[in-house]
């Protein structure tokens, strides 16, 4: 009996020590993450302007968002357009670069570092300002086009091309996605390619029958992260185009920002935030549901579809 009590006492002491070690993280999570989430959910059902105390209005914020606010639908359509184009484009570009960097060449580590380095500062305000100067009417892009006697346009001031410049910037920030793809390529057994070569398979067939199936879990991971990140895109649109021209780059998070910090409608902005969370959650759940049809896991013992 004493031995059992002693073992329980030692176990409690180990648990107490463990809780003490993780207590800074727990305190930070409770105060800086969980509590703000609970507050924002409550505020989404209130009328709150930062200056007055929140007043309960029920689901009025949500009903106004879905029935009266035209900017909600506009920002949502722009954001969906951005996600549908930028995410596949970024995945494709990242994969192509990763395959080029997956070769055994002298100095390849230097090339990998040089290519990845811009992504370290890719989301900064300075890069967004540089991008605005590059694609302006008198920017570097039009200056280069002038060498070939091609008349450029105001890429960020034209509603037909403004969103495309943000998509290019998002694709240019491919470093982290490329590194994950590169790590996945390193894990593909080389004997699969050797066996395919013996059977007479070319590079294209190897890519579709070996590389893509074996890389599908990594691609799925990058896809989910890419969708979540693209829905939260704010800095580039805010600095480069400020949502214009004609609201052609008016992203959802920019709409949320203006409601919260320009119009001080914190309750309304909280409702927008929870709608965004619900949209991302639904899309993520759909991706997980359909992943069984195209994601191949070697431990499943099945062939990719």
VOFI-805092 format. One record per residue (C-alpha): x, y, z; residue number from 1; residue in three letters. Coordinates in nm, 3 decimals, padded with zeros to 5 digits. Example, Ala and Ser with C-alpha at 12.3 -4.5 7.8 and 13.67 -1.06 7.14 Angstrom:
BEGIN
- c1 | c2 | c3 | seq | type
- 01.230 | -00.450 | 00.780 | 1 | ALA
- 01.367 | -00.106 | 00.714 | 2 | SER
//
This chain:
BEGIN
- c1 | c2 | c3 | seq | type
- 00.000 | 00.000 | 00.000 | 1 | UNK
- 00.281 | 00.237 | 00.084 | 2 | UNK
- 00.452 | 00.154 | -00.246 | 3 | UNK
- 00.133 | 00.243 | -00.435 | 4 | UNK
- 00.099 | 00.572 | -00.248 | 5 | UNK
- 00.462 | 00.651 | -00.314 | 6 | UNK
- 00.416 | 00.585 | -00.688 | 7 | UNK
- 00.109 | 00.810 | -00.699 | 8 | UNK
- 00.301 | 01.080 | -00.512 | 9 | UNK
- 00.591 | 01.061 | -00.758 | 10 | UNK
- 00.350 | 01.075 | -01.047 | 11 | UNK
- 00.180 | 01.385 | -00.905 | 12 | UNK
- 00.517 | 01.550 | -00.856 | 13 | UNK
- 00.611 | 01.482 | -01.218 | 14 | UNK
- 00.275 | 01.619 | -01.336 | 15 | UNK
- 00.318 | 01.930 | -01.124 | 16 | UNK
- 00.664 | 01.990 | -01.267 | 17 | UNK
- 00.531 | 01.946 | -01.618 | 18 | UNK
- 00.250 | 02.195 | -01.562 | 19 | UNK
- 00.498 | 02.444 | -01.420 | 20 | UNK
- 00.716 | 02.417 | -01.729 | 21 | UNK
- 00.426 | 02.470 | -01.971 | 22 | UNK
- 00.252 | 02.732 | -01.755 | 23 | UNK
- 00.396 | 03.029 | -01.952 | 24 | UNK
- 00.248 | 02.886 | -02.271 | 25 | UNK
- -00.081 | 02.801 | -02.099 | 26 | UNK
- -00.112 | 03.151 | -01.955 | 27 | UNK
- -00.035 | 03.306 | -02.292 | 28 | UNK
- -00.283 | 03.077 | -02.467 | 29 | UNK
- -00.562 | 03.149 | -02.219 | 30 | UNK
- -00.511 | 03.526 | -02.205 | 31 | UNK
- -00.395 | 03.604 | -02.559 | 32 | UNK
- -00.577 | 03.342 | -02.767 | 33 | UNK
- -00.872 | 03.170 | -02.600 | 34 | UNK
- -01.008 | 03.473 | -02.414 | 35 | UNK
- -00.999 | 03.703 | -02.722 | 36 | UNK
- -01.177 | 03.431 | -02.923 | 37 | UNK
- -01.453 | 03.409 | -02.662 | 38 | UNK
- -01.477 | 03.789 | -02.648 | 39 | UNK
- -01.499 | 03.825 | -03.026 | 40 | UNK
- -01.778 | 03.567 | -03.040 | 41 | UNK
- -01.972 | 03.761 | -02.777 | 42 | UNK
- -01.903 | 04.095 | -02.945 | 43 | UNK
- -02.033 | 03.963 | -03.277 | 44 | UNK
- -02.381 | 03.974 | -03.121 | 45 | UNK
- -02.341 | 04.328 | -02.988 | 46 | UNK
- -02.319 | 04.687 | -03.101 | 47 | UNK
- -01.976 | 04.796 | -02.986 | 48 | UNK
- -01.779 | 05.104 | -03.094 | 49 | UNK
- -01.483 | 05.094 | -02.850 | 50 | UNK
- -01.612 | 05.414 | -02.689 | 51 | UNK
- -01.930 | 05.273 | -02.534 | 52 | UNK
- -02.006 | 04.951 | -02.354 | 53 | UNK
- -02.128 | 04.666 | -02.579 | 54 | UNK
- -02.506 | 04.644 | -02.615 | 55 | UNK
- -02.666 | 04.312 | -02.705 | 56 | UNK
- -02.844 | 04.316 | -03.043 | 57 | UNK
- -02.864 | 03.943 | -03.114 | 58 | UNK
- -02.811 | 03.834 | -03.473 | 59 | UNK
- -02.861 | 04.182 | -03.621 | 60 | UNK
- -02.498 | 04.209 | -03.733 | 61 | UNK
- -02.518 | 03.883 | -03.922 | 62 | UNK
- -02.852 | 03.967 | -04.084 | 63 | UNK
- -02.721 | 04.304 | -04.202 | 64 | UNK
- -02.407 | 04.143 | -04.342 | 65 | UNK
- -02.597 | 03.890 | -04.551 | 66 | UNK
- -02.892 | 04.107 | -04.657 | 67 | UNK
- -02.785 | 04.473 | -04.673 | 68 | UNK
- -02.407 | 04.503 | -04.704 | 69 | UNK
- -02.302 | 04.503 | -05.070 | 70 | UNK
- -01.935 | 04.541 | -04.983 | 71 | UNK
- -01.951 | 04.208 | -04.805 | 72 | UNK
- -02.041 | 04.025 | -05.125 | 73 | UNK
- -01.793 | 04.230 | -05.326 | 74 | UNK
- -01.502 | 04.162 | -05.090 | 75 | UNK
- -01.599 | 03.796 | -05.070 | 76 | UNK
- -01.607 | 03.758 | -05.450 | 77 | UNK
- -01.270 | 03.933 | -05.488 | 78 | UNK
- -01.117 | 03.713 | -05.219 | 79 | UNK
- -01.254 | 03.394 | -05.374 | 80 | UNK
- -01.120 | 03.500 | -05.714 | 81 | UNK
- -00.782 | 03.565 | -05.559 | 82 | UNK
- -00.778 | 03.227 | -05.382 | 83 | UNK
- -00.895 | 03.027 | -05.685 | 84 | UNK
- -00.619 | 03.166 | -05.905 | 85 | UNK
- -00.329 | 03.238 | -05.669 | 86 | UNK
- -00.326 | 02.910 | -05.475 | 87 | UNK
- -00.296 | 02.671 | -05.774 | 88 | UNK
- -00.054 | 02.909 | -05.947 | 89 | UNK
- 00.167 | 02.928 | -05.639 | 90 | UNK
- 00.159 | 02.552 | -05.588 | 91 | UNK
- 00.255 | 02.487 | -05.951 | 92 | UNK
- 00.533 | 02.745 | -05.950 | 93 | UNK
- 00.670 | 02.622 | -05.616 | 94 | UNK
- 00.672 | 02.263 | -05.735 | 95 | UNK
- 00.854 | 02.349 | -06.058 | 96 | UNK
- 01.120 | 02.544 | -05.869 | 97 | UNK
- 01.157 | 02.264 | -05.613 | 98 | UNK
- 01.212 | 02.010 | -05.891 | 99 | UNK
- 01.482 | 02.230 | -06.043 | 100 | UNK
- 01.653 | 02.261 | -05.705 | 101 | UNK
- 01.630 | 01.888 | -05.642 | 102 | UNK
- 01.923 | 01.817 | -05.871 | 103 | UNK
- 02.275 | 01.720 | -05.767 | 104 | UNK
- 02.475 | 02.012 | -05.899 | 105 | UNK
- 02.777 | 02.192 | -05.763 | 106 | UNK
- 02.678 | 02.493 | -05.555 | 107 | UNK
- 02.311 | 02.391 | -05.536 | 108 | UNK
- 02.292 | 02.492 | -05.168 | 109 | UNK
- 02.386 | 02.846 | -05.266 | 110 | UNK
- 02.114 | 02.853 | -05.532 | 111 | UNK
- 01.856 | 02.723 | -05.286 | 112 | UNK
- 01.948 | 02.988 | -05.032 | 113 | UNK
- 01.941 | 03.266 | -05.290 | 114 | UNK
- 01.600 | 03.160 | -05.422 | 115 | UNK
- 01.450 | 03.118 | -05.076 | 116 | UNK
- 01.587 | 03.443 | -04.933 | 117 | UNK
- 01.328 | 03.681 | -05.093 | 118 | UNK
- 01.050 | 03.487 | -04.923 | 119 | UNK
- 01.188 | 03.587 | -04.583 | 120 | UNK
- 01.083 | 03.946 | -04.654 | 121 | UNK
- 00.810 | 03.867 | -04.908 | 122 | UNK
- 00.519 | 03.975 | -04.691 | 123 | UNK
- 00.671 | 04.296 | -04.560 | 124 | UNK
- 00.545 | 04.647 | -04.622 | 125 | UNK
- 00.873 | 04.739 | -04.790 | 126 | UNK
- 00.833 | 04.468 | -05.054 | 127 | UNK
- 00.471 | 04.571 | -05.111 | 128 | UNK
- 00.585 | 04.930 | -05.165 | 129 | UNK
- 00.853 | 04.808 | -05.407 | 130 | UNK
- 00.591 | 04.605 | -05.593 | 131 | UNK
- 00.372 | 04.915 | -05.620 | 132 | UNK
- 00.659 | 05.107 | -05.776 | 133 | UNK
- 00.739 | 04.823 | -06.015 | 134 | UNK
- 00.386 | 04.796 | -06.151 | 135 | UNK
- 00.297 | 05.165 | -06.147 | 136 | UNK
- 00.241 | 05.364 | -06.464 | 137 | UNK
- 00.600 | 05.488 | -06.452 | 138 | UNK
- 00.733 | 05.174 | -06.288 | 139 | UNK
- 01.011 | 04.937 | -06.376 | 140 | UNK
- 00.788 | 04.693 | -06.565 | 141 | UNK
- 00.667 | 04.957 | -06.810 | 142 | UNK
- 01.020 | 05.089 | -06.838 | 143 | UNK
- 01.142 | 04.745 | -06.946 | 144 | UNK
- 00.851 | 04.707 | -07.187 | 145 | UNK
- 00.950 | 05.041 | -07.337 | 146 | UNK
- 01.283 | 04.888 | -07.443 | 147 | UNK
- 01.080 | 04.668 | -07.680 | 148 | UNK
- 00.858 | 04.957 | -07.792 | 149 | UNK
- 00.561 | 04.819 | -07.599 | 150 | UNK
- 00.331 | 05.069 | -07.433 | 151 | UNK
- 00.264 | 04.965 | -07.076 | 152 | UNK
- -00.042 | 05.031 | -06.865 | 153 | UNK
- -00.099 | 05.126 | -06.505 | 154 | UNK
- -00.105 | 04.770 | -06.381 | 155 | UNK
- -00.224 | 04.857 | -06.030 | 156 | UNK
- -00.456 | 05.136 | -06.142 | 157 | UNK
- -00.642 | 04.925 | -06.397 | 158 | UNK
- -00.932 | 04.715 | -06.259 | 159 | UNK
- -00.856 | 04.442 | -06.513 | 160 | UNK
- -00.495 | 04.392 | -06.404 | 161 | UNK
- -00.475 | 04.510 | -06.042 | 162 | UNK
- -00.574 | 04.177 | -05.893 | 163 | UNK
- -00.327 | 04.001 | -06.120 | 164 | UNK
- -00.038 | 04.199 | -05.972 | 165 | UNK
- -00.134 | 04.079 | -05.624 | 166 | UNK
- -00.153 | 03.722 | -05.753 | 167 | UNK
- 00.199 | 03.755 | -05.894 | 168 | UNK
- 00.326 | 03.889 | -05.564 | 169 | UNK
- 00.165 | 03.599 | -05.379 | 170 | UNK
- 00.329 | 03.352 | -05.618 | 171 | UNK
- 00.663 | 03.527 | -05.572 | 172 | UNK
- 00.639 | 03.449 | -05.201 | 173 | UNK
- 00.685 | 03.078 | -05.278 | 174 | UNK
- 00.984 | 03.008 | -05.053 | 175 | UNK
- 00.822 | 02.815 | -04.767 | 176 | UNK
- 00.599 | 02.617 | -05.003 | 177 | UNK
- 00.899 | 02.535 | -05.221 | 178 | UNK
- 01.104 | 02.415 | -04.923 | 179 | UNK
- 00.824 | 02.178 | -04.817 | 180 | UNK
- 00.798 | 02.044 | -05.172 | 181 | UNK
- 01.174 | 02.001 | -05.183 | 182 | UNK
- 01.167 | 01.803 | -04.859 | 183 | UNK
- 00.893 | 01.583 | -05.004 | 184 | UNK
- 01.093 | 01.522 | -05.322 | 185 | UNK
- 01.391 | 01.411 | -05.113 | 186 | UNK
- 01.175 | 01.140 | -04.954 | 187 | UNK
- 01.076 | 00.974 | -05.284 | 188 | UNK
- 01.281 | 00.652 | -05.327 | 189 | UNK
- 01.515 | 00.672 | -05.624 | 190 | UNK
- 01.465 | 00.306 | -05.709 | 191 | UNK
- 01.112 | 00.390 | -05.825 | 192 | UNK
- 01.254 | 00.616 | -06.095 | 193 | UNK
- 01.518 | 00.357 | -06.182 | 194 | UNK
- 01.256 | 00.085 | -06.221 | 195 | UNK
- 01.044 | 00.316 | -06.437 | 196 | UNK
- 01.345 | 00.393 | -06.656 | 197 | UNK
- 01.404 | 00.021 | -06.707 | 198 | UNK
- 01.043 | -00.012 | -06.820 | 199 | UNK
- 01.100 | 00.266 | -07.072 | 200 | UNK
- 00.907 | 00.545 | -06.895 | 201 | UNK
- 00.997 | 00.900 | -06.990 | 202 | UNK
- 01.026 | 01.205 | -06.766 | 203 | UNK
- 00.665 | 01.313 | -06.819 | 204 | UNK
- 00.530 | 00.970 | -06.733 | 205 | UNK
- 00.755 | 00.950 | -06.427 | 206 | UNK
- 00.621 | 01.285 | -06.313 | 207 | UNK
- 00.255 | 01.179 | -06.333 | 208 | UNK
- 00.293 | 00.819 | -06.213 | 209 | UNK
- 00.561 | 00.858 | -05.946 | 210 | UNK
- 00.632 | 01.217 | -05.846 | 211 | UNK
- 00.276 | 01.346 | -05.814 | 212 | UNK
- 00.132 | 01.042 | -05.630 | 213 | UNK
- 00.424 | 01.025 | -05.389 | 214 | UNK
- 00.414 | 01.400 | -05.337 | 215 | UNK
- 00.035 | 01.420 | -05.293 | 216 | UNK
- 00.041 | 01.437 | -04.908 | 217 | UNK
- 00.283 | 01.730 | -04.925 | 218 | UNK
- 00.073 | 01.893 | -05.195 | 219 | UNK
- -00.237 | 01.851 | -04.980 | 220 | UNK
- -00.060 | 02.012 | -04.685 | 221 | UNK
- 00.053 | 02.308 | -04.896 | 222 | UNK
- -00.295 | 02.338 | -05.046 | 223 | UNK
- -00.467 | 02.368 | -04.709 | 224 | UNK
- -00.212 | 02.618 | -04.579 | 225 | UNK
- -00.226 | 02.813 | -04.905 | 226 | UNK
- -00.604 | 02.850 | -04.891 | 227 | UNK
- -00.597 | 02.962 | -04.528 | 228 | UNK
- -00.319 | 03.213 | -04.594 | 229 | UNK
- -00.479 | 03.351 | -04.910 | 230 | UNK
- -00.808 | 03.420 | -04.734 | 231 | UNK
- -00.616 | 03.625 | -04.478 | 232 | UNK
- -00.425 | 03.831 | -04.736 | 233 | UNK
- -00.420 | 04.194 | -04.627 | 234 | UNK
- -00.082 | 04.371 | -04.631 | 235 | UNK
- -00.022 | 04.359 | -05.006 | 236 | UNK
- -00.369 | 04.480 | -05.100 | 237 | UNK
- -00.362 | 04.751 | -04.835 | 238 | UNK
- -00.022 | 04.892 | -04.934 | 239 | UNK
- -00.024 | 04.840 | -05.311 | 240 | UNK
- -00.381 | 04.916 | -05.418 | 241 | UNK
- -00.571 | 05.012 | -05.098 | 242 | UNK
- -00.855 | 04.797 | -05.229 | 243 | UNK
- -00.886 | 04.982 | -05.558 | 244 | UNK
- -00.933 | 05.059 | -05.832 | 245 | UNK
- -01.313 | 05.029 | -05.828 | 246 | UNK
- -01.285 | 04.778 | -05.539 | 247 | UNK
- -01.121 | 04.527 | -05.775 | 248 | UNK
- -00.872 | 04.428 | -05.500 | 249 | UNK
- -01.096 | 04.488 | -05.202 | 250 | UNK
- -01.009 | 04.182 | -04.997 | 251 | UNK
- -01.230 | 04.045 | -04.722 | 252 | UNK
- -00.979 | 04.113 | -04.445 | 253 | UNK
- -00.944 | 04.472 | -04.567 | 254 | UNK
- -01.321 | 04.509 | -04.540 | 255 | UNK
- -01.302 | 04.368 | -04.186 | 256 | UNK
- -01.017 | 04.605 | -04.100 | 257 | UNK
- -01.205 | 04.913 | -04.217 | 258 | UNK
- -01.515 | 04.817 | -04.023 | 259 | UNK
- -01.313 | 04.766 | -03.707 | 260 | UNK
- -01.046 | 05.038 | -03.711 | 261 | UNK
- -01.189 | 05.307 | -03.940 | 262 | UNK
- -01.560 | 05.291 | -03.864 | 263 | UNK
- -01.510 | 05.148 | -03.513 | 264 | UNK
- -01.785 | 04.889 | -03.557 | 265 | UNK
- -01.617 | 04.624 | -03.350 | 266 | UNK
- -01.926 | 04.408 | -03.311 | 267 | UNK
- -01.984 | 04.411 | -03.686 | 268 | UNK
- -01.616 | 04.332 | -03.751 | 269 | UNK
- -01.628 | 04.044 | -03.503 | 270 | UNK
- -01.921 | 03.896 | -03.695 | 271 | UNK
- -01.721 | 03.927 | -04.017 | 272 | UNK
- -01.429 | 03.749 | -03.851 | 273 | UNK
- -01.646 | 03.457 | -03.745 | 274 | UNK
- -01.795 | 03.431 | -04.094 | 275 | UNK
- -01.442 | 03.413 | -04.234 | 276 | UNK
- -01.355 | 03.142 | -03.982 | 277 | UNK
- -01.662 | 02.945 | -04.086 | 278 | UNK
- -01.575 | 02.977 | -04.457 | 279 | UNK
- -01.218 | 02.857 | -04.400 | 280 | UNK
- -01.340 | 02.572 | -04.179 | 281 | UNK
- -01.588 | 02.455 | -04.444 | 282 | UNK
- -01.330 | 02.466 | -04.723 | 283 | UNK
- -01.078 | 02.283 | -04.505 | 284 | UNK
- -01.334 | 02.014 | -04.422 | 285 | UNK
- -01.415 | 01.974 | -04.793 | 286 | UNK
- -01.046 | 01.936 | -04.874 | 287 | UNK
- -01.008 | 01.666 | -04.611 | 288 | UNK
- -01.322 | 01.491 | -04.737 | 289 | UNK
- -01.207 | 01.474 | -05.099 | 290 | UNK
- -00.841 | 01.408 | -05.016 | 291 | UNK
- -00.907 | 01.033 | -05.001 | 292 | UNK
- -00.968 | 01.038 | -05.377 | 293 | UNK
- -00.634 | 01.188 | -05.477 | 294 | UNK
- -00.392 | 01.184 | -05.182 | 295 | UNK
- -00.173 | 00.873 | -05.170 | 296 | UNK
- -00.024 | 00.751 | -04.843 | 297 | UNK
- 00.229 | 00.473 | -04.866 | 298 | UNK
- 00.100 | 00.319 | -04.543 | 299 | UNK
- -00.247 | 00.280 | -04.697 | 300 | UNK
- -00.128 | 00.004 | -04.927 | 301 | UNK
- -00.339 | 00.137 | -05.212 | 302 | UNK
- -00.270 | 00.303 | -05.541 | 303 | UNK
- -00.338 | 00.670 | -05.599 | 304 | UNK
- -00.655 | 00.752 | -05.785 | 305 | UNK
//
